[in-house]
Amino acid sequence: TVEEGERLFLSGPHGAGQSSLLKAVCGAVATSHGRIEVDGDMLTGQSPEAIARLGLTMVPEGREIFGTLTVEENLRVGTGIRHDTEAIETDIDEVYQSFPILGERRHANAGALSGGQQQMLAIGRGLMTSPKLMLVDEPSLGLAPNIVDQVYETLINLQNERGLTLIIVEQSSARAARVGGRMVLLGGGKVMGDGDAATFAESDLLKEAYFGQDKSEDAT
């Protein structure tokens, strides 16, 4: 579960199911059982487009921007489900205010951007769907620490300004602890723990999830 306006981190070793969970919520992969609901709307079985129209958007792992399109063309890709022309132009301006470098390079091909700039563009494109819930898959992947700090600072500012609900896949529990929020720890596709991110960062449960059962008592 996630509450409106909450910042929820999904953490755990690679293959634990974090990305699969996000894709299931967005309708990109089918579920074998169970159900997914947002504000009383059943998402299970709906198309990704229908789910996006309910206010969900995903910033995928690896950014997946369109390298041969310009920065602004990439942003406009995110408006495909919208018809509020004036509001779209306002939202594009707001993305440029949040990420000034994108405004400076609005006519440049997105493939020429640095990794950090591409991550900003992917977030900006997600914002152009006018979401209530944003799913962000490993925003720190492959980025320098100072760029990751900038990306997270912007995400938190956007959340505070827009009242966004955020679900973020983040491998670094230390990063999640510094940013602050709730953490759900996954292992083998199962929930191993649920609580404050700062508490989990130093927990034995986290070590067990990543490295297996602690055998220190057997070692002498």
C-alpha positions, 0 to 999 in steps of 0.5 A: 500500500501507499498513501496519497502524498507519500514517498515510498522506496522499494529496495532489495537485491537485483531480481527481487521484483522491484521493477516487475512490481512497477511494470505490473502497476503500469500495466506493462506486464500481466499479473498472475493473481491478486489485484491492483487498485488506485483510489478505488479504480481497478487497474488489473487488466487495464491497458497502460494507456487507460492506467496513464489516464487515471493519473499514473506515470512511470520513469523507466530504468535506463531513462528510455528517452528518444535520442533522435528527437529533440528535448522538447519533442520528448516532452511532448511525447508525454502529452499524448493522452492530453487535450488541454493545449494551454495547460500543456504549454504551461507545464512545459514551461514549468518543466524548464523551470524545474530543469533549466538545462533542459530549457537551454537545450530544448532544441538539441537532440536528446541523445546528445544529453549527458546521463544526468540530463537524460534522467531529468528529461525522463522525469520531465516527460513523466510530469507531462502526463499530469500524474498523481502517482509517479513510479521512478525506477532506479533514478540513480543508476549510472549517475555521479553522486552529485548528479543523483543529489540534484535529481533527488532534490528536484523530485522532492521539490516537485513532490512538495509543490504538486502533491505527488505520490512517489514510488521509487526503486532505489538500490542504495538504502543509504540514499533512501535514508538520507532522502527520507520516507518509507521503505518496503524491502523485497526479497525473492518477490516477497515483502521482507519488511516495511518501515522507515527508510532510515531505520532499515538502512542499518537493519540486520533485515536489510543485510539478510535480504542482500547477503542471505541469512547472517552466519556470524554466530557460526563463525569463530 
